[in-house]
């Protein structure tokens, strides 16, 4: 699978290190995902979507036609461990 996380990270003016801290991952892990060297777990993809304010499915290249029935990833839910 290919991901377009870098584009969304740039929109939020975040470094890989900053994004990594938000999702409890290293900056090197964020780099691996951005360069399609590894696939994130679905839970990590959800956290990335939450912090980048985008539906996780929209970050998957080639899946633009897939839309979640509910695209409301609430940051508070993720921080509290509800997601």
N, C-alpha and C positions, 0 to 999 in steps of 0.2 A: 504494500500500500504506500502511496505517496501523500505527503502532507504539506499544507501551505501555511505552516505556523509562523514562519519568519515574517510573512507579509502582515499578519495580524499583530505580531510583536512590534514591528516597526511602527504601525499605526498608533500604538500605545506608548511609543518612545521608550521601550524597555530594552535593557541589555539582556543577554542570555543569562547572566548571573542573577539579575533582578527577577526575571521570569522563573528561573530555577528555584529561587528562594520562595516565591509565592506558591509553588506546587511541590515543595520539599524534594527537589531534585537538584543535581549539580549542573553547572553551566556546561560541562562537557556532555552531559546527557541531553540537554536541550539542543546542543549542536548536533549530536548524533541523530536526533529526531528530525531536526530541520534539514539535515543533509540526507535524509532517508536511508540512514545506515542502520536504524533500528525502529521498530514499531512500538509506540507507547501502549500501555495497558489501557483498557477502556476507562478505568477510573482516573488515570492520569490525563487522558484526553478530555474527560469531563471537567477536571480541574483547570486545564489549560483554557477550555472554552469559557469557563466561568470568569477567569481573570482577564481573558482577552475579549470578553463580552460578545461571543459568537457561538452559535450552535456547533457542537463538536463535529457534526456531519459536514458542515460547510468547510471545515479544515481538511477534509479528505479530498484530494484531487480526483476528479472524475465522478464525484457523488453529489454534484450540485442539484440534481433533480430529487434527491432524497431529502425530505424535510421532516423534522420531528413533529409529532402532533403537539408537543408542548416544548417550546424552546425558551424556557425561562430558567436559566441556571443561576440561582440566587447565591451570591457570595457568602451570605450569612449561613446558609445551609451547609456549604462545604466546610467553612471554618468550624462549625459546630459538629462536624462529622456525620451529618445527616445524609450526605450523598456518598 
